[in-house]
């Protein structure tokens, strides 16, 4: 059985990204930096309650009000400013439909030029909001790959992304699911210290 097959059998479909639309997905991707998803959910829930899961409404909302709602996600001043700036820039560019006309490479470069968006956030947005076949790499994925000798310690984000892109069919649904499944492994088994290999679905691949 393949790594993907083993993970899928162990955990089942992950239904990522947990958002009702592209704008909510992008907002969540910005808020999830340096915090856990539970905290993001609290901030999203505050925004939802105030009808603010929309770029059009975010740009009309005073920063101080956004900060109050985003507070549970941490770094709330920085995140509120980045979110408001991103919402303004996206709308000034013609909205998500307009951005969707860009090639995947152009779209990635566009997001990487925005404040506070690095490769992992940009690729998450490309995959989960724009449905582009871009594999997302995170700290869990790097750790798992290194422990299995699929990558060496010096291999960086780009090398890891090339590895998965080379090995997998270029399909959005597989990239979507595989990343989410690797996050499950990272959270539940492949801890920084004392990985739980004996109980892990990837143990046969060591
Ligand atoms: S088998 Fe061990 S090293 Fe491999 S992913 Fe699982 S916990 Fe990590």
Boltz pocket constraint, residues with backbone or C-beta under 6 A from the ligand:
constraints:
  - pocket:
      binder: B
      contacts: [[A, 144], [A, 147], [A, 148], [A, 185], [A, 189], [A, 190], [A, 191], [A, 195], [A, 196], [A, 197], [A, 198], [A, 200], [A, 201], [A, 202], [A, 203], [A, 204], [A, 206]]
      max_distance: 6.0
